[in-house]
Every structure is written in C-alpha cells, then in structure tokens.
Amino acid sequence: MSLKNLNPRLGLMLLFILVAGIIRVVLGADSNMSPIAMFTPVGAMALFGGASFSQKWKSYAFPLLTLFISDIILMQVFHKEYASGLLYKGWMWNYVSFVLMVLIGQVMIQKISVGRIVLASVAAAFLHFLVSNFGVWVSGSTDITTGLPFTRDIAGLTKCYILAIPYMQYTLIGTLIYSAIFFGGFELVQRRLRPAHQ
C-alpha cells in the first residue's frame, strides 16, 4: 500500500481517537481517583466514532480498542490496587454503556449540527451514569462512606447513584466540551485538507 492510497479522513479520525485515549490515561492517572478524573473525552470519543465512521464495525472497534488499552494502562500501571485481573470489577458495565454511547452517536448525529451534538452528549453522559453505576452496585462494590458493599436493595442502589453525582457532572461537562473540540476540530481540519486533495 502506498501513501497515496491512505485515506486522510480515516487517519484524522484515528488520530482524534488516539488523542482521546492519551488524555484519558493522563487524567485517569490521578492517584486520588478524584471526580476530575472523569473529565475525559471517553464519551466524546464514543459519539465521534459512532457519527464519523461509515463502516459500522469501525465505529465500535476503534473506540473500544482505545478504551480497552487505556483501561489496561490505568489498571496495571496507575491503579493496580483497584484491579481485578486485567481490568477492574464490573468493567463490562462500562463497556456496555460505551457501546450504547457509540450507538447514540450513530443514531442522533447522522447530520452534524450543534444541537444534535449537545443532545447526544447529554444523552450519552446520562446513559453512562445509569448503566455504569448500576454495574458498580450490582457487582458488590464498596460504599465509600461505610467501607462495606452497597446494600442489595433500592436504598443501596439509590445511594450508589447519589454518591456518583459529582463524577457525573465531570462526565457531562467533559463529554460536551470534548465533543465540541472533536467534531469542530475535525470539521476545521477537513476543510483545510479539502483543497489539497481535490
């Protein structure tokens, strides 16, 4: 394959997804696991992948691979004490929410517009909040206020969601800001590349 055959649009999309993974590792390396660690481009990466790749499998494969690699780095290098095997307890719930966020990008952002990106960002952040924290509760994770597992009832689930609200705020803000950067930046770079490749 020669360089002439490389698709600059695909390369640019992959670069944006790679940058998202790097930012996630840098912010997630915080040893205190503070809410600011949730100010990552993961939601925006999922929406961007869902909206940008014409081949559906790429919409899921590239962002999921980036998420997986960044998870391994975070769990095996920076947060080994929280690791459960290669990843972390309840990791599959985060991946389910991530797949659903890619789907939101495919469905809600078929045409790029500010309104669609904002709505999709809000939907993705809330969906991630609901699914991932349900996973925290159902997998028997520890209630940070008691040091014991969350109780297996509505009160325990409710408390899990309440304790996650500060993290949700950063997820929502991060998804909105990074989505604006990804979609806006991608469009800007594409416009600059167009004359050179026509």
C-alpha positions in Angstrom: 0.0 0.0 0.0 1.4 3.4 -1.0 1.0 6.6 0.9 -1.2 7.9 -1.9 -3.8 5.2 -1.1 -4.1 6.2 2.5 -7.3 7.9 3.4 -6.5 11.2 5.1 -10.1 11.3 6.7 -9.6 7.9 8.3 -6.2 8.8 9.5 -7.5 12.0 11.1 -10.4 10.1 12.8 -7.9 7.6 14.2 -5.7 10.4 15.4 -8.6 12.1 17.3 -9.4 8.7 18.9 -5.8 8.1 19.9 -5.6 11.6 21.4 -8.8 10.8 23.4 -7.1 7.7 24.8 -4.0 9.6 25.8 -6.0 12.3 27.5 -7.9 9.6 29.4 -4.8 8.0 30.7 -3.2 11.3 31.7 -6.3 12.4 33.7 -7.1 8.9 35.0 -3.6 8.5 36.4 -4.7 10.7 39.4 -3.9 8.5 42.4 -6.8 10.1 44.5 -9.4 9.0 41.9 -11.0 12.5 42.3 -14.0 13.4 40.2 -11.8 15.5 37.9 -10.5 12.1 36.6 -13.9 11.8 34.9 -13.3 14.9 32.8 -12.2 12.7 30.0 -13.0 12.5 26.3 -14.3 9.0 26.5 -18.0 9.9 25.9 -17.0 12.3 23.1 -14.8 9.6 21.6 -17.7 7.2 21.5 -20.0 9.7 19.9 -17.4 10.8 17.5 -16.7 7.2 16.5 -20.4 6.5 16.1 -21.0 9.5 14.0 -17.9 9.6 11.9 -17.1 6.1 10.6 -19.1 5.0 7.6 -18.4 1.3 8.3 -20.3 0.4 11.4 -17.7 -2.1 12.8 -15.1 0.7 12.8 -17.5 2.9 14.8 -17.2 0.3 17.6 -13.8 -1.3 17.1 -11.5 1.7 17.2 -13.0 3.5 20.2 -13.5 0.2 22.1 -9.9 -0.8 21.4 -8.7 2.6 22.6 -10.9 2.3 25.8 -9.5 -1.2 26.4 -5.9 -0.2 26.0 -6.3 2.9 28.2 -8.1 0.7 30.8 -5.2 -1.8 30.9 -2.6 1.0 31.3 -4.6 2.7 34.1 -5.3 -0.5 36.0 -1.9 -2.2 35.5 0.3 0.9 35.9 -1.5 3.6 38.0 -4.3 1.8 39.9 -3.1 -1.7 40.4 -4.7 -1.8 43.9 -8.2 -1.5 42.2 -7.5 -4.0 39.5 -9.5 -7.2 39.4 -7.4 -9.3 37.0 -6.5 -7.3 33.9 -9.2 -4.6 34.3 -11.5 -3.7 37.3 -14.5 -5.1 39.0 -17.7 -4.5 36.9 -15.7 -3.4 33.8 -18.3 -5.0 31.5 -20.9 -2.4 32.6 -18.7 0.4 31.4 -18.2 -1.3 28.1 -22.0 -1.9 27.7 -22.5 1.9 28.3 -19.7 2.7 25.9 -21.3 0.6 23.1 -24.6 2.3 23.8 -22.9 5.7 23.5 -21.4 4.7 20.1 -25.0 3.8 19.1 -26.2 7.2 20.3 -23.6 8.8 18.0 -24.8 6.7 15.1 -28.5 7.4 15.7 -28.5 11.0 16.9 -25.7 12.5 14.9 -26.4 11.4 11.4 -26.0 15.0 10.3 -23.5 17.2 12.2 -25.1 20.1 14.0 -24.5 21.9 17.3 -28.0 20.9 18.6 -27.6 17.2 17.7 -24.1 17.1 19.3 -25.3 18.7 22.5 -28.4 16.4 22.8 -26.3 13.3 22.0 -23.6 14.4 24.6 -26.2 14.8 27.3 -27.9 11.5 26.4 -24.5 9.7 26.4 -23.4 11.1 29.8 -26.7 10.2 31.5 -26.8 6.8 29.9 -23.2 6.2 31.1 -24.2 7.4 34.6 -27.2 5.0 34.8 -25.5 1.9 33.3 -22.0 2.2 34.9 -23.3 2.9 38.4 -25.8 0.1 38.2 -22.8 -2.0 37.4 -21.0 -0.6 40.4 -23.9 -1.5 42.6 -24.7 -5.0 41.2 -21.0 -6.1 41.2 -20.9 -5.6 45.0 -18.6 -2.6 45.1 -17.7 -0.7 48.3 -19.8 2.2 49.6 -17.0 4.8 50.3 -19.0 6.2 53.2 -19.2 2.9 55.1 -16.4 0.8 53.8 -18.9 -2.0 53.2 -20.5 -3.2 50.0 -23.6 -1.4 48.9 -26.8 -3.0 50.3 -28.6 -5.1 47.7 -31.8 -3.1 47.7 -33.3 0.1 46.3 -31.7 2.1 49.1 -28.2 0.7 48.2 -28.8 1.4 44.5 -30.1 4.9 45.3 -27.1 5.7 47.5 -24.7 4.4 44.8 -26.3 6.8 42.3 -26.2 9.7 44.8 -22.5 9.2 45.6 -21.8 9.2 41.8 -23.3 12.6 41.1 -20.1 14.5 41.5 -18.5 12.2 38.9 -21.5 12.5 36.6 -21.0 16.3 36.5 -17.5 16.0 35.2 -18.6 13.2 32.7 -21.3 15.5 31.3 -19.1 18.6 31.1 -16.2 16.6 29.6 -18.5 15.0 27.0 -19.9 18.3 26.0 -16.5 20.1 25.8 -14.6 17.3 24.1 -17.5 16.7 21.6 -17.3 20.3 20.6 -13.5 20.0 20.2 -13.6 16.7 18.3 -16.5 17.5 15.9 -15.5 21.1 15.5 -11.8 20.4 15.2 -12.4 17.5 12.8 -14.6 19.7 10.5 -12.0 22.5 10.6 -9.1 20.2 9.7 -11.2 18.5 7.0 -11.9 21.9 5.4 -8.2 22.8 5.4 -7.3 19.4 3.8 -10.0 19.5 1.1 -8.3 21.9 -1.4 -5.0 19.8 -1.2 -6.9 16.6 -2.0 -9.3 17.7 -4.7 
